[in-house]
Amino acid sequence: MYSGRDMTELSMMAKADWDNNELSFFHQSLQQIAPYLNSEGQTIHREIIEEIENRGGVKSMNKNERLF
């Protein structure tokens, strides 16, 4: 189970300051509800995806850390 910071706290921070577990958790969560996201939610999800890609992708991030 995820026990990191909530979206309220994270939304006030740059995505570059999020840790890998936070990026992975919120990417998976937003991916599951993607058809229902409004434009703001889609933008947040896209920014999370871009940060994951900047870090080398999901597989690269998960080599050193477990999800959640």
N, CA, C, O and CB atoms as a CASP TS submission, in Angstrom:
PFRMAT TS
TARGET T0000
AUTHOR 0000-0000-0000
METHOD Language model
MODEL 1
PARENT N/A
ATOM      1  N   MET     1       0.836  -1.178   0.000  1.00  0.00           N
ATOM      2  CA  MET     1       0.000   0.000   0.000  1.00  0.00           C
ATOM      3  C   MET     1       0.883   1.243   0.000  1.00  0.00           C
ATOM      4  O   MET     1       1.921   1.281   0.661  1.00  0.00           O
ATOM      5  CB  MET     1      -0.952  -0.003   1.212  1.00  0.00           C
ATOM      6  N   TYR     2       0.465   2.242  -0.737  1.00  0.00           N
ATOM      7  CA  TYR     2       1.204   3.497  -0.841  1.00  0.00           C
ATOM      8  C   TYR     2       1.126   4.260   0.475  1.00  0.00           C
ATOM      9  O   TYR     2       0.046   4.405   1.047  1.00  0.00           O
ATOM     10  CB  TYR     2       0.658   4.359  -1.996  1.00  0.00           C
ATOM     11  N   SER     3       2.253   4.743   0.949  1.00  0.00           N
ATOM     12  CA  SER     3       2.261   5.489   2.211  1.00  0.00           C
ATOM     13  C   SER     3       3.048   6.792   2.088  1.00  0.00           C
ATOM     14  O   SER     3       3.549   7.318   3.082  1.00  0.00           O
ATOM     15  CB  SER     3       2.851   4.629   3.331  1.00  0.00           C
ATOM     16  N   GLY     4       3.155   7.308   0.866  1.00  0.00           N
ATOM     17  CA  GLY     4       3.902   8.544   0.639  1.00  0.00           C
ATOM     18  C   GLY     4       3.039   9.780   0.794  1.00  0.00           C
ATOM     19  O   GLY     4       1.951   9.743   1.370  1.00  0.00           O
ATOM     20  N   ARG     5       3.557  10.867   0.265  1.00  0.00           N
ATOM     21  CA  ARG     5       2.848  12.146   0.339  1.00  0.00           C
ATOM     22  C   ARG     5       1.608  12.118  -0.551  1.00  0.00           C
ATOM     23  O   ARG     5       1.575  11.425  -1.568  1.00  0.00           O
ATOM     24  CB  ARG     5       3.777  13.308  -0.074  1.00  0.00           C
ATOM     25  N   ASP     6       0.590  12.881  -0.152  1.00  0.00           N
ATOM     26  CA  ASP     6      -0.634  12.905  -0.954  1.00  0.00           C
ATOM     27  C   ASP     6      -0.521  13.935  -2.073  1.00  0.00           C
ATOM     28  O   ASP     6       0.406  14.744  -2.103  1.00  0.00           O
ATOM     29  CB  ASP     6      -1.857  13.213  -0.069  1.00  0.00           C
ATOM     30  N   MET     7      -1.480  13.887  -2.986  1.00  0.00           N
ATOM     31  CA  MET     7      -1.451  14.748  -4.168  1.00  0.00           C
ATOM     32  C   MET     7      -1.524  16.226  -3.796  1.00  0.00           C
ATOM     33  O   MET     7      -0.972  17.066  -4.507  1.00  0.00           O
ATOM     34  CB  MET     7      -2.599  14.393  -5.101  1.00  0.00           C
ATOM     35  N   THR     8      -2.192  16.554  -2.698  1.00  0.00           N
ATOM     36  CA  THR     8      -2.272  17.953  -2.274  1.00  0.00           C
ATOM     37  C   THR     8      -0.880  18.507  -2.018  1.00  0.00           C
ATOM     38  O   THR     8      -0.543  19.596  -2.482  1.00  0.00           O
ATOM     39  CB  THR     8      -3.142  18.092  -1.011  1.00  0.00           C
ATOM     40  N   GLU     9      -0.079  17.761  -1.284  1.00  0.00           N
ATOM     41  CA  GLU     9       1.293  18.196  -0.998  1.00  0.00           C
ATOM     42  C   GLU     9       2.153  18.170  -2.258  1.00  0.00           C
ATOM     43  O   GLU     9       2.904  19.110  -2.519  1.00  0.00           O
ATOM     44  CB  GLU     9       1.923  17.308   0.084  1.00  0.00           C
ATOM     45  N   LEU    10       2.046  17.108  -3.028  1.00  0.00           N
ATOM     46  CA  LEU    10       2.881  16.962  -4.218  1.00  0.00           C
ATOM     47  C   LEU    10       2.558  17.994  -5.289  1.00  0.00           C
ATOM     48  O   LEU    10       3.442  18.396  -6.046  1.00  0.00           O
ATOM     49  CB  LEU    10       2.724  15.577  -4.790  1.00  0.00           C
ATOM     50  N   SER    11       1.310  18.424  -5.361  1.00  0.00           N
ATOM     51  CA  SER    11       0.929  19.378  -6.405  1.00  0.00           C
ATOM     52  C   SER    11       1.607  20.732  -6.232  1.00  0.00           C
ATOM     53  O   SER    11       1.638  21.536  -7.163  1.00  0.00           O
ATOM     54  CB  SER    11      -0.575  19.561  -6.416  1.00  0.00           C
ATOM     55  N   MET    12       2.143  20.984  -5.056  1.00  0.00           N
ATOM     56  CA  MET    12       2.847  22.241  -4.801  1.00  0.00           C
ATOM     57  C   MET    12       4.348  22.123  -5.061  1.00  0.00           C
ATOM     58  O   MET    12       5.102  23.066  -4.818  1.00  0.00           O
ATOM     59  CB  MET    12       2.609  22.689  -3.368  1.00  0.00           C
ATOM     60  N   MET    13       4.775  20.963  -5.554  1.00  0.00           N
ATOM     61  CA  MET    13       6.195  20.703  -5.793  1.00  0.00           C
ATOM     62  C   MET    13       6.431  20.410  -7.268  1.00  0.00           C
ATOM     63  O   MET    13       5.530  19.967  -7.981  1.00  0.00           O
ATOM     64  CB  MET    13       6.691  19.526  -4.926  1.00  0.00           C
ATOM     65  N   ALA    14       7.653  20.665  -7.711  1.00  0.00           N
ATOM     66  CA  ALA    14       8.045  20.281  -9.069  1.00  0.00           C
ATOM     67  C   ALA    14       8.086  18.757  -9.155  1.00  0.00           C
ATOM     68  O   ALA    14       8.448  18.087  -8.187  1.00  0.00           O
ATOM     69  CB  ALA    14       9.433  20.899  -9.455  1.00  0.00           C
ATOM     70  N   LYS    15       7.718  18.215 -10.303  1.00  0.00           N
ATOM     71  CA  LYS    15       7.743  16.756 -10.485  1.00  0.00           C
ATOM     72  C   LYS    15       9.157  16.203 -10.295  1.00  0.00           C
ATOM     73  O   LYS    15       9.323  15.050  -9.898  1.00  0.00           O
ATOM     74  CB  LYS    15       7.212  16.378 -11.886  1.00  0.00           C
ATOM     75  N   ALA    16      10.167  17.012 -10.574  1.00  0.00           N
ATOM     76  CA  ALA    16      11.557  16.579 -10.396  1.00  0.00           C
ATOM     77  C   ALA    16      11.881  16.304  -8.929  1.00  0.00           C
ATOM     78  O   ALA    16      12.842  15.595  -8.631  1.00  0.00           O
ATOM     79  CB  ALA    16      12.514  17.637 -10.947  1.00  0.00           C
ATOM     80  N   ASP    17      11.088  16.857  -8.011  1.00  0.00           N
ATOM     81  CA  ASP    17      11.310  16.657  -6.579  1.00  0.00           C
ATOM     82  C   ASP    17      10.533  15.477  -6.012  1.00  0.00           C
ATOM     83  O   ASP    17      10.688  15.139  -4.838  1.00  0.00           O
ATOM     84  CB  ASP    17      10.939  17.903  -5.830  1.00  0.00           C
ATOM     85  N   TRP    18       9.698  14.848  -6.836  1.00  0.00           N
ATOM     86  CA  TRP    18       8.955  13.672  -6.391  1.00  0.00           C
ATOM     87  C   TRP    18       9.909  12.479  -6.368  1.00  0.00           C
ATOM     88  O   TRP    18      10.847  12.419  -7.163  1.00  0.00           O
ATOM     89  CB  TRP    18       7.723  13.392  -7.321  1.00  0.00           C
ATOM     90  N   ASP    19       9.673  11.529  -5.459  1.00  0.00           N
ATOM     91  CA  ASP    19      10.504  10.327  -5.510  1.00  0.00           C
ATOM     92  C   ASP    19       9.889   9.311  -6.479  1.00  0.00           C
ATOM     93  O   ASP    19       8.754   9.471  -6.927  1.00  0.00           O
ATOM     94  CB  ASP    19      10.660   9.706  -4.091  1.00  0.00           C
ATOM     95  N   ASN    20      10.641   8.290  -6.785  1.00  0.00           N
ATOM     96  CA  ASN    20      10.207   7.310  -7.786  1.00  0.00           C
ATOM     97  C   ASN    20       8.903   6.619  -7.404  1.00  0.00           C
ATOM     98  O   ASN    20       8.050   6.376  -8.258  1.00  0.00           O
ATOM     99  CB  ASN    20      11.285   6.270  -7.990  1.00  0.00           C
ATOM    100  N   ASN    21       8.752   6.305  -6.122  1.00  0.00           N
ATOM    101  CA  ASN    21       7.520   5.639  -5.689  1.00  0.00           C
ATOM    102  C   ASN    21       6.303   6.522  -5.902  1.00  0.00           C
ATOM    103  O   ASN    21       5.241   6.040  -6.297  1.00  0.00           O
ATOM    104  CB  ASN    21       7.618   5.244  -4.222  1.00  0.00           C
ATOM    105  N   GLU    22       6.455   7.802  -5.643  1.00  0.00           N
ATOM    106  CA  GLU    22       5.339   8.729  -5.845  1.00  0.00           C
ATOM    107  C   GLU    22       4.975   8.827  -7.323  1.00  0.00           C
ATOM    108  O   GLU    22       3.799   8.784  -7.683  1.00  0.00           O
ATOM    109  CB  GLU    22       5.688  10.121  -5.295  1.00  0.00           C
ATOM    110  N   LEU    23       5.979   8.958  -8.167  1.00  0.00           N
ATOM    111  CA  LEU    23       5.719   9.016  -9.608  1.00  0.00           C
ATOM    112  C   LEU    23       5.030   7.744 -10.090  1.00  0.00           C
ATOM    113  O   LEU    23       4.049   7.808 -10.831  1.00  0.00           O
ATOM    114  CB  LEU    23       7.028   9.231 -10.381  1.00  0.00           C
ATOM    115  N   SER    24       5.538   6.603  -9.674  1.00  0.00           N
ATOM    116  CA  SER    24       4.968   5.323 -10.109  1.00  0.00           C
ATOM    117  C   SER    24       3.535   5.147  -9.627  1.00  0.00           C
ATOM    118  O   SER    24       2.664   4.732 -10.391  1.00  0.00           O
ATOM    119  CB  SER    24       5.824   4.168  -9.607  1.00  0.00           C
ATOM    120  N   PHE    25       3.293   5.461  -8.361  1.00  0.00           N
ATOM    121  CA  PHE    25       1.950   5.290  -7.805  1.00  0.00           C
ATOM    122  C   PHE    25       0.936   6.178  -8.513  1.00  0.00           C
ATOM    123  O   PHE    25      -0.122   5.704  -8.928  1.00  0.00           O
ATOM    124  CB  PHE    25       1.953   5.596  -6.310  1.00  0.00           C
ATOM    125  N   PHE    26       1.251   7.466  -8.655  1.00  0.00           N
ATOM    126  CA  PHE    26       0.273   8.370  -9.255  1.00  0.00           C
ATOM    127  C   PHE    26       0.143   8.147 -10.759  1.00  0.00           C
ATOM    128  O   PHE    26      -0.921   8.391 -11.327  1.00  0.00           O
ATOM    129  CB  PHE    26       0.658   9.816  -8.979  1.00  0.00           C
ATOM    130  N   HIS    27       1.206   7.689 -11.409  1.00  0.00           N
ATOM    131  CA  HIS    27       1.078   7.322 -12.825  1.00  0.00           C
ATOM    132  C   HIS    27       0.084   6.175 -12.971  1.00  0.00           C
ATOM    133  O   HIS    27      -0.823   6.234 -13.800  1.00  0.00           O
ATOM    134  CB  HIS    27       2.457   6.924 -13.424  1.00  0.00           C
ATOM    135  N   GLN    28       0.257   5.143 -12.168  1.00  0.00           N
ATOM    136  CA  GLN    28      -0.639   3.990 -12.254  1.00  0.00           C
ATOM    137  C   GLN    28      -2.076   4.386 -11.909  1.00  0.00           C
ATOM    138  O   GLN    28      -3.018   3.961 -12.578  1.00  0.00           O
ATOM    139  CB  GLN    28      -0.160   2.868 -11.317  1.00  0.00           C
ATOM    140  N   SER    29      -2.237   5.191 -10.877  1.00  0.00           N
ATOM    141  CA  SER    29      -3.582   5.618 -10.472  1.00  0.00           C
ATOM    142  C   SER    29      -4.266   6.432 -11.560  1.00  0.00           C
ATOM    143  O   SER    29      -5.425   6.183 -11.894  1.00  0.00           O
ATOM    144  CB  SER    29      -3.513   6.434  -9.186  1.00  0.00           C
ATOM    145  N   LEU    30      -3.549   7.403 -12.111  1.00  0.00           N
ATOM    146  CA  LEU    30      -4.138   8.247 -13.149  1.00  0.00           C
ATOM    147  C   LEU    30      -4.363   7.475 -14.442  1.00  0.00           C
ATOM    148  O   LEU    30      -5.304   7.757 -15.183  1.00  0.00           O
ATOM    149  CB  LEU    30      -3.247   9.452 -13.414  1.00  0.00           C
ATOM    150  N   GLN    31      -3.498   6.500 -14.711  1.00  0.00           N
ATOM    151  CA  GLN    31      -3.662   5.682 -15.912  1.00  0.00           C
ATOM    152  C   GLN    31      -4.973   4.902 -15.852  1.00  0.00           C
ATOM    153  O   GLN    31      -5.651   4.742 -16.867  1.00  0.00           O
ATOM    154  CB  GLN    31      -2.471   4.715 -16.076  1.00  0.00           C
ATOM    155  N   GLN    32      -5.327   4.421 -14.670  1.00  0.00           N
ATOM    156  CA  GLN    32      -6.549   3.639 -14.517  1.00  0.00           C
ATOM    157  C   GLN    32      -7.810   4.473 -14.710  1.00  0.00           C
ATOM    158  O   GLN    32      -8.842   3.946 -15.124  1.00  0.00           O
ATOM    159  CB  GLN    32      -6.576   2.994 -13.157  1.00  0.00           C
ATOM    160  N   ILE    33      -7.736   5.770 -14.414  1.00  0.00           N
ATOM    161  CA  ILE    33      -8.919   6.623 -14.561  1.00  0.00           C
ATOM    162  C   ILE    33      -8.776   7.606 -15.723  1.00  0.00           C
ATOM    163  O   ILE    33      -9.535   8.570 -15.815  1.00  0.00           O
ATOM    164  CB  ILE    33      -9.174   7.390 -13.268  1.00  0.00           C
ATOM    165  N   ALA    34      -7.825   7.371 -16.596  1.00  0.00           N
ATOM    166  CA  ALA    34      -7.533   8.289 -17.708  1.00  0.00           C
ATOM    167  C   ALA    34      -8.759   8.693 -18.525  1.00  0.00           C
ATOM    168  O   ALA    34      -8.870   9.864 -18.889  1.00  0.00           O
ATOM    169  CB  ALA    34      -6.530   7.659 -18.621  1.00  0.00           C
ATOM    170  N   PRO    35      -9.678   7.785 -18.829  1.00  0.00           N
ATOM    171  CA  PRO    35     -10.834   8.208 -19.640  1.00  0.00           C
ATOM    172  C   PRO    35     -11.716   9.251 -18.949  1.00  0.00           C
ATOM    173  O   PRO    35     -12.510   9.928 -19.602  1.00  0.00           O
ATOM    174  CB  PRO    35     -11.676   7.002 -19.989  1.00  0.00           C
ATOM    175  N   TYR    36     -11.577   9.376 -17.644  1.00  0.00           N
ATOM    176  CA  TYR    36     -12.442  10.273 -16.880  1.00  0.00           C
ATOM    177  C   TYR    36     -11.753  11.567 -16.452  1.00  0.00           C
ATOM    178  O   TYR    36     -12.380  12.419 -15.822  1.00  0.00           O
ATOM    179  CB  TYR    36     -12.952   9.561 -15.665  1.00  0.00           C
ATOM    180  N   LEU    37     -10.475  11.725 -16.785  1.00  0.00           N
ATOM    181  CA  LEU    37      -9.728  12.910 -16.369  1.00  0.00           C
ATOM    182  C   LEU    37     -10.138  14.134 -17.178  1.00  0.00           C
ATOM    183  O   LEU    37     -10.348  14.053 -18.388  1.00  0.00           O
ATOM    184  CB  LEU    37      -8.226  12.669 -16.510  1.00  0.00           C
ATOM    185  N   ASN    38     -10.247  15.265 -16.491  1.00  0.00           N
ATOM    186  CA  ASN    38     -10.468  16.517 -17.208  1.00  0.00           C
ATOM    187  C   ASN    38      -9.115  17.009 -17.730  1.00  0.00           C
ATOM    188  O   ASN    38      -8.106  16.323 -17.566  1.00  0.00           O
ATOM    189  CB  ASN    38     -11.150  17.596 -16.282  1.00  0.00           C
ATOM    190  N   SER    39      -9.085  18.170 -18.346  1.00  0.00           N
ATOM    191  CA  SER    39      -7.844  18.652 -18.965  1.00  0.00           C
ATOM    192  C   SER    39      -6.744  18.874 -17.933  1.00  0.00           C
ATOM    193  O   SER    39      -5.572  18.643 -18.229  1.00  0.00           O
ATOM    194  CB  SER    39      -8.104  19.949 -19.727  1.00  0.00           C
ATOM    195  N   GLU    40      -7.098  19.316 -16.730  1.00  0.00           N
ATOM    196  CA  GLU    40      -6.082  19.514 -15.687  1.00  0.00           C
ATOM    197  C   GLU    40      -5.478  18.175 -15.263  1.00  0.00           C
ATOM    198  O   GLU    40      -4.264  18.061 -15.100  1.00  0.00           O
ATOM    199  CB  GLU    40      -6.695  20.235 -14.462  1.00  0.00           C
ATOM    200  N   GLY    41      -6.323  17.172 -15.086  1.00  0.00           N
ATOM    201  CA  GLY    41      -5.838  15.843 -14.727  1.00  0.00           C
ATOM    202  C   GLY    41      -4.967  15.241 -15.815  1.00  0.00           C
ATOM    203  O   GLY    41      -3.959  14.598 -15.522  1.00  0.00           O
ATOM    204  N   GLN    42      -5.350  15.446 -17.070  1.00  0.00           N
ATOM    205  CA  GLN    42      -4.545  14.951 -18.188  1.00  0.00           C
ATOM    206  C   GLN    42      -3.182  15.631 -18.222  1.00  0.00           C
ATOM    207  O   GLN    42      -2.175  14.993 -18.528  1.00  0.00           O
ATOM    208  CB  GLN    42      -5.277  15.175 -19.518  1.00  0.00           C
ATOM    209  N   THR    43      -3.147  16.918 -17.910  1.00  0.00           N
ATOM    210  CA  THR    43      -1.879  17.650 -17.883  1.00  0.00           C
ATOM    211  C   THR    43      -0.978  17.120 -16.779  1.00  0.00           C
ATOM    212  O   THR    43       0.215  16.912 -17.001  1.00  0.00           O
ATOM    213  CB  THR    43      -2.124  19.154 -17.689  1.00  0.00           C
ATOM    214  N   ILE    44      -1.530  16.900 -15.597  1.00  0.00           N
ATOM    215  CA  ILE    44      -0.749  16.354 -14.482  1.00  0.00           C
ATOM    216  C   ILE    44      -0.206  14.983 -14.857  1.00  0.00           C
ATOM    217  O   ILE    44       0.962  14.689 -14.606  1.00  0.00           O
ATOM    218  CB  ILE    44      -1.608  16.263 -13.195  1.00  0.00           C
ATOM    219  N   HIS    45      -1.039  14.145 -15.453  1.00  0.00           N
ATOM    220  CA  HIS    45      -0.599  12.807 -15.844  1.00  0.00           C
ATOM    221  C   HIS    45       0.521  12.886 -16.880  1.00  0.00           C
ATOM    222  O   HIS    45       1.510  12.159 -16.784  1.00  0.00           O
ATOM    223  CB  HIS    45      -1.781  11.994 -16.399  1.00  0.00           C
ATOM    224  N   ARG    46       0.369  13.763 -17.864  1.00  0.00           N
ATOM    225  CA  ARG    46       1.406  13.928 -18.887  1.00  0.00           C
ATOM    226  C   ARG    46       2.725  14.395 -18.260  1.00  0.00           C
ATOM    227  O   ARG    46       3.791  13.918 -18.649  1.00  0.00           O
ATOM    228  CB  ARG    46       0.943  14.935 -19.962  1.00  0.00           C
ATOM    229  N   GLU    47       2.666  15.319 -17.296  1.00  0.00           N
ATOM    230  CA  GLU    47       3.876  15.794 -16.619  1.00  0.00           C
ATOM    231  C   GLU    47       4.550  14.669 -15.843  1.00  0.00           C
ATOM    232  O   GLU    47       5.778  14.578 -15.816  1.00  0.00           O
ATOM    233  CB  GLU    47       3.540  16.953 -15.675  1.00  0.00           C
ATOM    234  N   ILE    48       3.754  13.814 -15.213  1.00  0.00           N
ATOM    235  CA  ILE    48       4.299  12.661 -14.495  1.00  0.00           C
ATOM    236  C   ILE    48       4.989  11.720 -15.476  1.00  0.00           C
ATOM    237  O   ILE    48       6.092  11.244 -15.207  1.00  0.00           O
ATOM    238  CB  ILE    48       3.182  11.913 -13.721  1.00  0.00           C
ATOM    239  N   ILE    49       4.355  11.450 -16.601  1.00  0.00           N
ATOM    240  CA  ILE    49       4.953  10.580 -17.623  1.00  0.00           C
ATOM    241  C   ILE    49       6.262  11.174 -18.128  1.00  0.00           C
ATOM    242  O   ILE    49       7.248  10.455 -18.287  1.00  0.00           O
ATOM    243  CB  ILE    49       3.975  10.368 -18.802  1.00  0.00           C
ATOM    244  N   GLU    50       6.278  12.473 -18.380  1.00  0.00           N
ATOM    245  CA  GLU    50       7.503  13.131 -18.856  1.00  0.00           C
ATOM    246  C   GLU    50       8.621  13.018 -17.831  1.00  0.00           C
ATOM    247  O   GLU    50       9.775  12.810 -18.206  1.00  0.00           O
ATOM    248  CB  GLU    50       7.234  14.607 -19.172  1.00  0.00           C
ATOM    249  N   GLU    51       8.304  13.151 -16.537  1.00  0.00           N
ATOM    250  CA  GLU    51       9.335  13.032 -15.500  1.00  0.00           C
ATOM    251  C   GLU    51       9.846  11.598 -15.418  1.00  0.00           C
ATOM    252  O   GLU    51      11.046  11.381 -15.249  1.00  0.00           O
ATOM    253  CB  GLU    51       8.785  13.481 -14.130  1.00  0.00           C
ATOM    254  N   ILE    52       8.961  10.624 -15.534  1.00  0.00           N
ATOM    255  CA  ILE    52       9.385   9.220 -15.541  1.00  0.00           C
ATOM    256  C   ILE    52      10.322   8.972 -16.720  1.00  0.00           C
ATOM    257  O   ILE    52      11.348   8.310 -16.568  1.00  0.00           O
ATOM    258  CB  ILE    52       8.158   8.270 -15.613  1.00  0.00           C
ATOM    259  N   GLU    53       9.973   9.501 -17.894  1.00  0.00           N
ATOM    260  CA  GLU    53      10.835   9.348 -19.075  1.00  0.00           C
ATOM    261  C   GLU    53      12.174  10.045 -18.872  1.00  0.00           C
ATOM    262  O   GLU    53      13.205   9.529 -19.303  1.00  0.00           O
ATOM    263  CB  GLU    53      10.139   9.908 -20.323  1.00  0.00           C
ATOM    264  N   ASN    54      12.180  11.206 -18.225  1.00  0.00           N
ATOM    265  CA  ASN    54      13.432  11.916 -17.942  1.00  0.00           C
ATOM    266  C   ASN    54      14.351  11.103 -17.039  1.00  0.00           C
ATOM    267  O   ASN    54      15.572  11.250 -17.097  1.00  0.00           O
ATOM    268  CB  ASN    54      13.137  13.266 -17.296  1.00  0.00           C
ATOM    269  N   ARG    55      13.771  10.255 -16.213  1.00  0.00           N
ATOM    270  CA  ARG    55      14.554   9.420 -15.299  1.00  0.00           C
ATOM    271  C   ARG    55      14.925   8.078 -15.922  1.00  0.00           C
ATOM    272  O   ARG    55      15.498   7.221 -15.250  1.00  0.00           O
ATOM    273  CB  ARG    55      13.781   9.190 -14.012  1.00  0.00           C
ATOM    274  N   GLY    56      14.608   7.893 -17.179  1.00  0.00           N
ATOM    275  CA  GLY    56      14.992   6.675 -17.873  1.00  0.00           C
ATOM    276  C   GLY    56      13.876   5.668 -18.052  1.00  0.00           C
ATOM    277  O   GLY    56      14.130   4.550 -18.501  1.00  0.00           O
ATOM    278  N   GLY    57      12.665   6.022 -17.719  1.00  0.00           N
ATOM    279  CA  GLY    57      11.531   5.126 -17.898  1.00  0.00           C
ATOM    280  C   GLY    57      11.213   4.326 -16.651  1.00  0.00           C
ATOM    281  O   GLY    57      11.975   4.319 -15.685  1.00  0.00           O
ATOM    282  N   VAL    58      10.082   3.656 -16.690  1.00  0.00           N
ATOM    283  CA  VAL    58       9.601   2.905 -15.533  1.00  0.00           C
ATOM    284  C   VAL    58      10.559   1.784 -15.164  1.00  0.00           C
ATOM    285  O   VAL    58      10.869   1.602 -13.987  1.00  0.00           O
ATOM    286  CB  VAL    58       8.215   2.336 -15.807  1.00  0.00           C
ATOM    287  N   LYS    59      11.030   1.031 -16.146  1.00  0.00           N
ATOM    288  CA  LYS    59      11.926  -0.091 -15.851  1.00  0.00           C
ATOM    289  C   LYS    59      13.209   0.388 -15.195  1.00  0.00           C
ATOM    290  O   LYS    59      13.707  -0.250 -14.268  1.00  0.00           O
ATOM    291  CB  LYS    59      12.253  -0.867 -17.127  1.00  0.00           C
ATOM    292  N   SER    60      13.741   1.490 -15.661  1.00  0.00           N
ATOM    293  CA  SER    60      14.960   2.052 -15.086  1.00  0.00           C
ATOM    294  C   SER    60      14.728   2.492 -13.645  1.00  0.00           C
ATOM    295  O   SER    60      15.575   2.265 -12.781  1.00  0.00           O
ATOM    296  CB  SER    60      15.452   3.235 -15.926  1.00  0.00           C
ATOM    297  N   MET    61      13.594   3.115 -13.386  1.00  0.00           N
ATOM    298  CA  MET    61      13.282   3.584 -12.035  1.00  0.00           C
ATOM    299  C   MET    61      13.105   2.420 -11.074  1.00  0.00           C
ATOM    300  O   MET    61      13.499   2.509  -9.911  1.00  0.00           O
ATOM    301  CB  MET    61      12.021   4.444 -12.048  1.00  0.00           C
ATOM    302  N   ASN    62      12.518   1.334 -11.550  1.00  0.00           N
ATOM    303  CA  ASN    62      12.184   0.220 -10.676  1.00  0.00           C
ATOM    304  C   ASN    62      13.356  -0.708 -10.395  1.00  0.00           C
ATOM    305  O   ASN    62      13.241  -1.600  -9.554  1.00  0.00           O
ATOM    306  CB  ASN    62      11.070  -0.563 -11.273  1.00  0.00           C
ATOM    307  N   LYS    63      14.473  -0.522 -11.074  1.00  0.00           N
ATOM    308  CA  LYS    63      15.633  -1.367 -10.803  1.00  0.00           C
ATOM    309  C   LYS    63      16.161  -1.129  -9.393  1.00  0.00           C
ATOM    310  O   LYS    63      16.624  -2.059  -8.732  1.00  0.00           O
ATOM    311  CB  LYS    63      16.739  -1.105 -11.832  1.00  0.00           C
ATOM    312  N   ASN    64      16.088   0.118  -8.937  1.00  0.00           N
ATOM    313  CA  ASN    64      16.655   0.468  -7.645  1.00  0.00           C
ATOM    314  C   ASN    64      15.623   0.580  -6.533  1.00  0.00           C
ATOM    315  O   ASN    64      15.987   0.590  -5.357  1.00  0.00           O
ATOM    316  CB  ASN    64      17.391   1.751  -7.759  1.00  0.00           C
ATOM    317  N   GLU    65      14.356   0.662  -6.877  1.00  0.00           N
ATOM    318  CA  GLU    65      13.314   0.838  -5.876  1.00  0.00           C
ATOM    319  C   GLU    65      12.131  -0.052  -6.194  1.00  0.00           C
ATOM    320  O   GLU    65      11.795  -0.273  -7.357  1.00  0.00           O
ATOM    321  CB  GLU    65      12.875   2.303  -5.799  1.00  0.00           C
ATOM    322  N   ARG    66      11.508  -0.557  -5.151  1.00  0.00           N
ATOM    323  CA  ARG    66      10.262  -1.296  -5.339  1.00  0.00           C
ATOM    324  C   ARG    66       9.121  -0.311  -5.470  1.00  0.00           C
ATOM    325  O   ARG    66       9.164   0.781  -4.903  1.00  0.00           O
ATOM    326  CB  ARG    66      10.008  -2.278  -4.169  1.00  0.00           C
ATOM    327  N   LEU    67       8.100  -0.696  -6.216  1.00  0.00           N
ATOM    328  CA  LEU    67       6.906   0.138  -6.321  1.00  0.00           C
ATOM    329  C   LEU    67       6.166   0.141  -4.995  1.00  0.00           C
ATOM    330  O   LEU    67       6.054  -0.885  -4.324  1.00  0.00           O
ATOM    331  CB  LEU    67       5.984  -0.357  -7.456  1.00  0.00           C
ATOM    332  N   PHE    68       5.671   1.291  -4.638  1.00  0.00           N
ATOM    333  CA  PHE    68       4.837   1.530  -3.469  1.00  0.00           C
ATOM    334  C   PHE    68       5.590   1.102  -2.265  1.00  0.00           C
ATOM    335  O   PHE    68       5.082   1.209  -1.149  1.00  0.00           O
ATOM    336  CB  PHE    68       3.497   0.798  -3.559  1.00  0.00           C
TER
END
